[in-house]
């Protein structure tokens, strides 16, 4: 078992990040320092040079799976992101960067990658992998809000739906296979399978830390029950869906906004890979319409936002069509669409961090409890309202 990676004194005292609940926590990954940023920027010729004081280092991101900060240089403002090498290598980031470049070449406003001295989009230095992005115009209205929180209003939801459809339209001629089994990457191998439980077993077996964590848990019974109760007819519906590279993390803090409520820029393609359009739409609804941070003992004390989900679908339909059969597939996907990424989170906590408590929370509180909620009266009512009012 790999030793856990402990937070540094700097990260504990000077910087907090989002946890699995509503509270801020000390980060695992230490905050980027001025000296560190200055040294890394030397490997990106277009970045210019930082001032020799702390004035060159600005806001630190509160997202927990990497470290990132805004950096000011004599060439402008940039966004520097750092991953541990066991989470991302430059090679693992390359397909993601190619996808972003494809979307940008298609005319979409996507955060611009700054090339390193060797022409690649990321550099390795010691235990770390770094990416650098140009600061993009737009309002970062959601930058301090957690991922499982809703849009500020339904106008934003509609704008995000339209932008997601534009992304899907631009991605249609991006020909690439799925990404590999790196941690914290979405995938689409279990739900489309004619035997989802066998596909889940293969997914788990390919990740030794995940397999070891689940070895003494009744995961086959847990997933088998959820697939039986929530996945009826889903495999057949997904079999005919065209494969498509998708964002897979479409929540409002991954967009920059204009003053009139439109999406100015889309970013954070860290979960992007080949799934299908309906899977991406279901993920967007699941991450923005249901207040998961208020889930306690199988119930949520805040109503799910059906109108927000409907606004997202309506916005999508202004760009691309969604028929009744598509909406029905999205509704059926919603209870299980999170399963593969939840397993990837368990793998991250169990393997990279060697943190069984957090792995247990990701397994029980995320993978299982999120699906279970859809079996509750509130969950079933949400699905039925969405089905009826969206025209399924």
ROBA-641879 format. One line per 8 residues: number of its first residue (from 1); their letters; for each residue x negated, y, z negated of N, C-alpha, C. Coordinates in steps of 0.02 Angstrom, whole numbers. Layout:
// residues N
NUM	A	X,Y,Z,X,Y,Z,X,Y,Z  ...
//
This chain:
// residues 392
1	XXXXXXXX	-42,-60,0,0,0,0,-44,62,0  -28,109,44,-67,171,48,-54,214,-14  -106,245,-39,-99,289,-96,-57,350,-77  -14,375,-123,25,434,-107,-19,494,-97  4,540,-55,-33,601,-41,-6,654,-88  -46,676,-137,-22,721,-189,-23,793,-166  24,834,-189,22,905,-174,-40,937,-206  -66,988,-173,-123,1024,-201,-99,1076,-250
9	XXXXXXXX	-146,1103,-290,-128,1156,-337,-100,1216,-301  -129,1232,-241,-106,1289,-203,-34,1279,-183  -17,1220,-156,50,1209,-132,101,1210,-188  82,1187,-247,128,1185,-302,143,1255,-329  93,1298,-330,101,1362,-363,126,1416,-316  110,1411,-251,122,1468,-206,175,1455,-154  200,1396,-147,244,1381,-91,290,1323,-108  354,1331,-93,404,1279,-105,438,1262,-39
17	XXXXXXXX	464,1201,-34,496,1178,27,563,1146,10  602,1134,63,666,1101,55,656,1029,33  697,1006,-15,696,937,-35,753,898,-4  766,839,-29,821,798,-4,889,823,-29  888,864,-82,949,894,-107,951,968,-93  980,1007,-140,986,1079,-130,929,1119,-160  888,1087,-202,835,1123,-237,771,1126,-195  733,1180,-205,667,1184,-176,618,1143,-217
25	XXXXXXXX	567,1115,-183,520,1071,-216,448,1089,-197  401,1067,-237,330,1073,-218,317,1030,-157  281,1055,-108,271,1017,-46,218,963,-53  225,912,-14,172,862,-6,114,892,34  131,928,87,80,955,132,62,1026,111  -1,1039,94,-19,1106,68,-8,1161,119  6,1220,94,16,1277,138,-48,1293,177  -39,1316,238,-96,1336,280,-129,1398,250
33	XXXXXXXX	-195,1397,246,-232,1453,217,-259,1499,272  -281,1558,251,-309,1606,298,-371,1578,332  -417,1550,293,-478,1523,322,-463,1465,370  -417,1423,350,-398,1366,393,-369,1391,458  -322,1438,456,-291,1464,516,-343,1497,562  -388,1536,532,-439,1570,572,-483,1520,609  -502,1465,574,-545,1414,605,-509,1378,662  -445,1363,651,-407,1327,703,-395,1371,763
41	XXXXXXXX	-381,1435,753,-367,1480,808,-426,1486,855  -486,1475,831,-545,1476,874,-541,1425,930  -500,1374,920,-493,1321,971,-437,1336,1021  -405,1394,1014,-352,1415,1059,-371,1484,1087  -405,1486,1144,-434,1549,1169,-384,1606,1176  -322,1590,1195,-273,1644,1206,-246,1673,1142  -264,1644,1085,-235,1665,1021,-267,1728,993  -325,1746,1017,-360,1803,988,-389,1786,920
49	XXXXXXXX	-402,1838,880,-435,1828,816,-393,1860,761  -393,1827,703,-358,1854,645,-400,1909,613  -364,1953,579,-398,2002,537,-431,1966,479  -481,1996,449,-518,1962,396,-486,1968,329  -420,1972,326,-385,1978,262,-321,1938,265  -286,1935,209,-223,1896,206,-167,1928,247  -179,1989,272,-127,2021,312,-113,1983,376  -159,1940,397,-149,1902,459,-105,1841,452
57	XXXXXXXX	-89,1821,391,-49,1761,379,17,1781,348  72,1762,382,138,1784,360,177,1726,332  242,1728,344,290,1680,316,269,1607,325  277,1567,271,266,1495,273,333,1459,279  337,1411,323,399,1375,334,416,1332,273  481,1329,254,500,1285,199,518,1213,220  508,1197,283,524,1129,305,472,1080,277  495,1021,257,452,979,215,405,931,250
65	XXXXXXXX	415,914,314,378,859,344,313,880,377  299,946,378,237,972,405,225,1039,371  171,1073,388,158,1140,363,156,1187,423  183,1248,414,183,1296,469,185,1366,441  159,1413,480,157,1482,458,155,1528,519  179,1589,510,170,1641,561,102,1673,552  67,1682,608,-1,1707,607,-5,1769,651  -34,1823,625,-43,1885,663,-116,1890,684
73	XXXXXXXX	-128,1902,749,-195,1911,774,-197,1974,817  -255,1990,844,-260,2048,888,-227,2034,956  -203,1973,968,-168,1957,1030,-93,1950,1020  -69,1961,959,2,1956,946,18,1911,887  80,1891,882,102,1848,827,115,1778,854  95,1727,816,100,1657,836,130,1616,779  148,1555,796,174,1507,747,128,1447,748  93,1436,693,44,1382,687,75,1325,647
81	XXXXXXXX	75,1266,674,105,1208,642,53,1153,633  53,1123,573,4,1071,558,39,1008,534  18,951,562,42,884,543,-16,844,514  -1,798,469,-52,749,451,-61,702,511  -121,679,521,-136,638,581,-97,573,581  -75,549,521,-35,487,520,37,499,539  57,563,542,125,580,564,125,597,639  77,638,660,71,656,731,-2,662,750
89	XXXXXXXX	-19,633,807,-83,645,840,-71,687,902  -123,717,931,-112,753,994,-80,709,1047  -99,645,1050,-69,600,1099,6,589,1086  25,585,1024,96,575,1008,138,637,1024  106,695,1022,141,757,1037,146,770,1112  105,737,1152,102,753,1224,169,745,1259  207,689,1249,272,684,1284,321,739,1264  321,757,1201,363,812,1176,344,877,1212
97	XXXXXXXX	280,891,1219,258,952,1252,276,951,1326  270,893,1358,289,889,1429,363,904,1438  404,878,1392,476,891,1395,491,966,1387  458,997,1339,468,1069,1329,448,1109,1390  391,1090,1420,369,1125,1480,418,1116,1538  446,1056,1543,496,1043,1595,556,1088,1587  581,1093,1525,639,1136,1513,623,1209,1527  564,1230,1508,543,1299,1520,539,1313,1595
105	XXXXXXXX	512,1265,1633,507,1273,1705,576,1274,1738  625,1245,1705,694,1246,1730,730,1311,1712  696,1356,1678,725,1421,1662,753,1428,1593  746,1378,1550,771,1383,1482,722,1420,1437  749,1454,1388,707,1490,1340,686,1441,1286  625,1415,1292,597,1366,1247,533,1395,1218  520,1381,1154,459,1406,1124,398,1385,1165  353,1433,1178,297,1423,1224,236,1396,1187
113	XXXXXXXX	210,1340,1211,151,1310,1182,89,1347,1207  44,1362,1161,-20,1393,1180,-71,1338,1192  -102,1335,1251,-149,1280,1264,-214,1289,1225  -241,1233,1204,-306,1232,1171,-362,1240,1223  -423,1245,1199,-480,1257,1243,-486,1202,1296  -467,1141,1279,-473,1086,1328,-411,1079,1371  -364,1124,1366,-305,1123,1407,-247,1084,1379  -257,1048,1325,-203,1009,1294,-161,1054,1248
121	XXXXXXXX	-105,1027,1223,-60,1066,1182,-70,1059,1108  -119,1019,1087,-130,1009,1015,-203,990,1005  -228,1004,944,-297,987,928,-299,948,863  -347,903,858,-359,865,797,-419,895,761  -413,901,696,-468,927,656,-465,895,587  -512,849,573,-510,813,510,-448,769,505  -411,776,450,-350,737,441,-289,768,473  -298,823,510,-241,861,532,-236,866,607
129	XXXXXXXX	-175,878,630,-160,893,700,-124,960,702  -146,1005,747,-119,1072,749,-86,1086,817  -30,1123,814,2,1151,873,7,1226,863  6,1263,918,13,1336,914,65,1358,965  111,1401,943,165,1426,986,164,1502,985  181,1532,1041,189,1604,1042,253,1624,1005  249,1680,971,309,1706,938,359,1726,991  420,1701,985,471,1712,1036,520,1765,1012
137	XXXXXXXX	542,1810,1056,593,1858,1036,657,1823,1013  692,1853,968,754,1825,942,756,1828,867  816,1824,840,826,1828,768,825,1758,738  782,1749,689,777,1684,655,826,1684,596  890,1683,611,942,1693,561,946,1636,511  923,1577,530,932,1518,488,867,1490,460  813,1529,462,748,1500,449,740,1474,378  777,1502,330,772,1479,261,829,1433,240
145	XXXXXXXX	871,1415,288,928,1371,273,909,1299,287  935,1253,248,918,1183,257,954,1154,318  927,1098,342,952,1069,404,1025,1049,401  1047,1021,345,1117,998,340,1162,1054,314  1159,1111,346,1203,1166,329,1237,1190,393  1296,1220,387,1335,1236,447,1312,1300,481  1342,1312,540,1333,1376,573,1364,1431,530  1338,1492,537,1365,1548,499,1436,1564,521
153	XXXXXXXX	1452,1551,584,1520,1561,608,1531,1516,669  1593,1511,689,1610,1465,744,1587,1493,812  1576,1558,816,1546,1586,876,1476,1558,888  1437,1552,834,1371,1521,840,1377,1449,861  1427,1413,834,1436,1343,853,1450,1337,927  1493,1380,953,1508,1378,1025,1448,1394,1067  1410,1445,1047,1349,1463,1084,1299,1406,1083  1292,1372,1025,1246,1316,1020,1269,1258,1065
161	XXXXXXXX	1334,1248,1069,1359,1195,1114,1343,1210,1186  1352,1272,1207,1336,1291,1276,1261,1283,1289  1219,1303,1241,1147,1297,1250,1126,1224,1253  1158,1181,1215,1142,1110,1217,1160,1081,1285  1216,1101,1313,1234,1078,1380,1183,1102,1432  1159,1163,1425,1108,1188,1471,1045,1146,1466  1027,1128,1404,969,1084,1394,980,1017,1430  1038,988,1420,1052,922,1451,1051,927,1527
169	XXXXXXXX	1077,981,1554,1077,989,1627,1005,994,1653  964,1032,1618,894,1041,1639,854,977,1630  874,934,1583,836,873,1569,851,816,1617  901,823,1659,923,767,1700,870,741,1748  824,783,1768,771,759,1813,704,753,1778  705,746,1712,644,732,1675,638,656,1667  591,627,1702,584,554,1704,528,534,1657  545,507,1600,495,483,1553,527,430,1509
177	XXXXXXXX	487,383,1487,512,332,1442,519,358,1371  545,318,1326,551,340,1256,484,344,1222  481,382,1168,420,387,1128,410,323,1089  349,315,1062,332,256,1024,359,257,953  338,210,911,366,203,844,333,248,792  317,309,810,289,355,761,342,372,709  322,390,649,372,410,599,404,476,617  466,485,592,502,547,601,513,564,675
185	XXXXXXXX	533,514,713,553,523,783,620,488,792  666,520,827,729,487,842,718,430,892  766,386,896,763,332,945,834,307,958  839,262,1006,906,241,1029,903,169,1052  889,124,1004,881,54,1021,932,9,986  960,32,930,1003,-11,889,1076,-9,912  1105,50,915,1177,54,931,1195,31,1001  1152,42,1053,1170,17,1119,1162,-58,1128
193	XXXXXXXX	1131,-91,1079,1117,-162,1086,1181,-204,1080  1184,-259,1117,1242,-304,1111,1243,-338,1043  1186,-337,1008,1180,-364,940,1143,-314,897  1178,-263,870,1144,-209,834,1105,-233,774  1127,-285,740,1091,-308,681,1024,-339,701  1023,-377,755,959,-404,780,913,-347,803  942,-296,835,902,-239,856,875,-201,795  915,-196,743,890,-164,681,833,-204,651
201	XXXXXXXX	838,-271,653,784,-313,626,720,-302,666  726,-295,732,666,-282,773,637,-213,757  680,-164,748,657,-96,730,618,-98,664  645,-133,615,613,-137,549,548,-176,552  548,-231,588,488,-273,593,430,-236,626  446,-189,670,393,-151,705,361,-98,660  387,-90,599,362,-39,552,348,-73,486  286,-96,474,271,-138,416,290,-107,349
209	XXXXXXXX	280,-41,340,297,-10,276,372,-11,265  411,0,317,483,-3,312,505,-74,296  476,-123,330,493,-193,317,477,-212,246  420,-190,220,401,-207,151,449,-175,102  469,-113,115,515,-79,70,583,-114,67  607,-137,124,673,-167,127,673,-242,111  615,-271,101,609,-344,94,652,-372,37  659,-335,-18,697,-360,-75,766,-328,-79
217	XXXXXXXX	789,-298,-25,854,-265,-24,901,-300,25  965,-300,12,1013,-335,56,1030,-292,118  978,-273,154,989,-226,209,1030,-257,265  1022,-323,276,1062,-355,329,1136,-352,313  1154,-366,250,1224,-362,231,1249,-290,235  1209,-242,211,1230,-172,212,1242,-147,283  1192,-157,327,1200,-133,395,1253,-174,433  1254,-239,421,1303,-281,456,1374,-260,440
225	XXXXXXXX	1387,-243,377,1454,-220,357,1471,-154,391  1423,-108,393,1436,-43,424,1447,-51,500  1406,-92,532,1415,-103,604,1484,-134,618  1505,-181,575,1570,-214,586,1628,-166,575  1622,-122,525,1678,-78,508,1680,-13,548  1622,9,572,1618,74,605,1595,72,677  1572,14,700,1543,11,767,1583,-27,818  1648,-37,804,1689,-77,850,1692,-44,919
233	XXXXXXXX	1672,-83,970,1675,-59,1039,1622,-9,1059  1577,8,1012,1529,60,1027,1476,37,1077  1454,-24,1071,1402,-50,1117,1426,-45,1189  1487,-66,1201,1514,-64,1269,1519,7,1295  1537,53,1252,1543,123,1273,1475,153,1289  1424,133,1252,1357,161,1263,1321,129,1321  1342,69,1340,1305,32,1393,1302,70,1458  1354,109,1473,1355,144,1537,1331,215,1534
241	XXXXXXXX	1305,237,1477,1282,306,1472,1215,316,1505  1208,367,1548,1143,379,1580,1090,398,1529  1032,367,1531,978,386,1485,955,457,1499  939,493,1445,922,564,1451,876,583,1393  824,621,1409,784,650,1355,825,705,1322  829,703,1256,872,748,1218,834,777,1159  864,827,1128,832,863,1073,833,822,1008  892,797,989,902,752,932,896,784,864
249	XXXXXXXX	894,851,862,891,886,797,923,954,805  982,954,837,1013,1016,859,1054,1048,803  1019,1081,757,1053,1119,705,1031,1192,711  1067,1238,680,1057,1309,697,990,1337,678  953,1305,631,887,1331,615,835,1311,666  855,1275,717,810,1260,773,825,1303,834  860,1358,822,873,1407,875,859,1477,849  837,1521,895,833,1592,881,893,1625,914
257	XXXXXXXX	917,1680,885,982,1707,904,976,1779,926  1022,1799,970,1027,1869,990,1075,1905,943  1075,1971,947,1119,2010,903,1192,1997,916  1209,1975,978,1279,1962,994,1298,1888,986  1255,1850,951,1273,1782,932,1260,1729,983  1217,1741,1032,1198,1691,1081,1131,1660,1063  1118,1601,1090,1054,1568,1078,1001,1600,1123  951,1630,1091,897,1664,1128,840,1616,1145
265	XXXXXXXX	829,1566,1102,773,1520,1112,786,1456,1073  764,1400,1100,770,1336,1066,700,1310,1051  692,1278,993,626,1255,974,631,1193,930  575,1171,904,567,1111,862,594,1049,897  555,1024,944,572,964,982,538,902,952  525,904,887,488,850,855,524,783,856  590,783,862,628,720,864,648,701,935  629,742,984,651,731,1053,625,665,1080
273	XXXXXXXX	669,630,1115,651,569,1150,709,550,1195  705,493,1226,758,471,1272,814,439,1233  873,469,1234,935,439,1207,987,445,1262  1042,481,1247,1091,499,1299,1126,562,1275  1161,595,1320,1191,660,1304,1242,654,1247  1283,602,1247,1335,597,1196,1304,583,1128  1249,547,1126,1213,536,1063,1188,603,1035  1163,646,1079,1137,711,1057,1194,755,1031
281	XXXXXXXX	1251,754,1065,1309,794,1043,1333,769,975  1338,703,968,1360,675,903,1312,694,848  1247,693,862,1197,713,813,1207,786,793  1219,829,842,1229,900,828,1289,911,783  1343,875,795,1403,882,753,1390,854,683  1358,796,680,1345,764,616,1301,807,571  1256,845,601,1209,885,561,1235,954,543  1290,975,573,1313,1043,561,1384,1048,535
289	XXXXXXXX	1425,998,544,1496,1003,526,1513,971,460  1468,930,433,1483,893,372,1434,916,318  1458,941,261,1413,969,209,1381,914,167  1333,880,196,1303,822,164,1268,838,98  1245,899,91,1209,917,29,1256,917,-31  1321,913,-18,1370,910,-73,1398,840,-83  1368,790,-51,1391,721,-57,1370,694,-126  1419,673,-166,1407,644,-232,1454,586,-242
297	XXXXXXXX	1425,527,-256,1466,468,-270,1518,455,-216  1497,465,-154,1540,448,-97,1590,502,-78  1592,558,-115,1640,611,-98,1602,677,-88  1634,721,-50,1606,787,-36,1657,838,-60  1636,885,-103,1683,932,-132,1697,993,-88  1664,995,-29,1675,1048,20,1702,1017,84  1756,1044,112,1785,1013,172,1736,1013,231  1739,960,270,1701,958,332,1731,1009,381
305	XXXXXXXX	1689,1035,424,1708,1090,468,1730,1063,536  1791,1041,540,1817,1016,604,1817,1072,656  1837,1132,636,1839,1187,685,1769,1203,713  1717,1196,671,1650,1206,696,1630,1154,747  1649,1092,734,1635,1038,782,1673,1050,848  1736,1072,843,1775,1086,903,1746,1144,941  1721,1195,906,1690,1252,940,1627,1230,977  1587,1186,947,1528,1161,981,1547,1124,1045
313	XXXXXXXX	1598,1081,1041,1620,1045,1100,1648,1092,1153  1685,1143,1131,1713,1191,1179,1657,1229,1214  1606,1248,1177,1549,1282,1208,1514,1238,1258  1505,1175,1240,1473,1127,1286,1512,1123,1351  1579,1122,1345,1622,1114,1404,1621,1175,1450  1595,1231,1427,1588,1288,1472,1532,1278,1522  1490,1228,1510,1432,1216,1554,1438,1148,1588  1455,1096,1551,1461,1028,1577,1527,998,1554
321	XXXXXXXX	1555,953,1595,1620,924,1575,1612,871,1521  1663,865,1480,1671,811,1431,1742,786,1437  1751,725,1462,1817,696,1469,1841,665,1404  1902,640,1406,1931,609,1347,1890,548,1325  1865,509,1374,1825,450,1357,1759,471,1324  1730,527,1346,1669,552,1315,1681,572,1243  1736,608,1231,1751,629,1163,1763,568,1118  1797,519,1143,1809,459,1103,1743,424,1086
329	XXXXXXXX	1696,423,1133,1631,393,1118,1594,433,1065  1597,499,1071,1565,542,1020,1595,529,951  1661,524,948,1695,511,884,1673,444,855  1667,394,897,1646,328,872,1572,327,853  1533,369,886,1461,372,870,1448,406,803  1488,455,786,1474,498,729,1456,461,665  1492,408,644,1475,377,580,1408,342,578  1380,324,637,1319,284,639,1262,318,675
337	XXXXXXXX	1273,378,702,1223,409,745,1158,424,709  1161,429,643,1102,446,603,1058,386,586  1081,325,599,1050,265,570,976,259,587  958,267,650,888,255,669,842,308,640  863,371,640,819,421,610,815,412,535  869,391,503,866,378,431,816,323,416  815,271,457,765,218,448,694,245,458  686,292,506,621,322,516,599,363,456
345	XXXXXXXX	647,397,423,630,433,362,609,385,306  645,329,300,625,279,250,553,256,263  537,244,326,470,223,346,419,276,327  435,339,338,390,395,320,376,396,245  428,394,205,419,397,132,385,335,105  404,277,131,375,215,106,304,205,130  289,226,191,223,213,220,174,270,214  191,327,243,145,384,244,134,411,173
353	XXXXXXXX	187,419,135,181,448,68,179,397,12  195,334,26,197,283,-26,239,307,-86  298,332,-71,343,360,-122,408,319,-122  412,266,-162,472,223,-160,535,259,-183  529,308,-227,589,344,-250,621,382,-192  579,419,-155,606,456,-97,629,409,-42  594,354,-33,616,305,17,684,276,-2  694,264,-67,758,239,-91,814,289,-79
361	XXXXXXXX	799,353,-89,849,405,-77,866,409,-3  815,403,40,828,404,112,869,343,134  857,286,103,894,225,120,966,228,95  973,236,29,1040,234,0,1079,298,13  1047,356,-1,1082,419,3,1094,444,74  1051,423,120,1056,447,189,1083,392,235  1045,339,245,1066,288,293,1134,257,276  1142,238,212,1203,202,193,1260,249,174
369	XXXXXXXX	1247,297,129,1301,339,103,1331,385,156  1291,409,203,1320,450,255,1370,409,297  1352,349,314,1398,307,351,1459,289,309  1449,274,246,1504,256,201,1556,312,197  1533,375,198,1580,430,192,1633,428,246  1614,406,306,1662,403,361,1717,351,350  1707,306,302,1760,258,283,1807,287,231  1790,344,201,1833,375,151,1892,409,185
377	XXXXXXXX	1940,429,145,1998,464,172,1977,528,208  1931,566,176,1908,628,206,1871,616,272  1829,564,273,1792,548,334,1837,525,390  1886,483,374,1933,461,425,1976,518,451  1995,563,406,2035,621,426,1995,666,473  1930,676,458,1887,716,501,1885,685,571  1874,621,576,1870,588,641,1936,592,679  1991,583,643,2056,584,677,2073,654,702
385	XXXXXXXX	2057,705,661,2070,774,684,2027,791,745  1964,771,743,1919,784,799,1944,749,862  1964,688,854,1989,649,911,2051,681,941  2098,701,898,2161,729,922,2152,798,952  2115,840,919,2111,910,939,2061,923,995  2013,876,1004,1965,884,1059,1988,851,1123  2045,817,1121,2074,790,1182,2050,720,1199  2030,681,1148,2010,612,1162,2071,569,1177
//
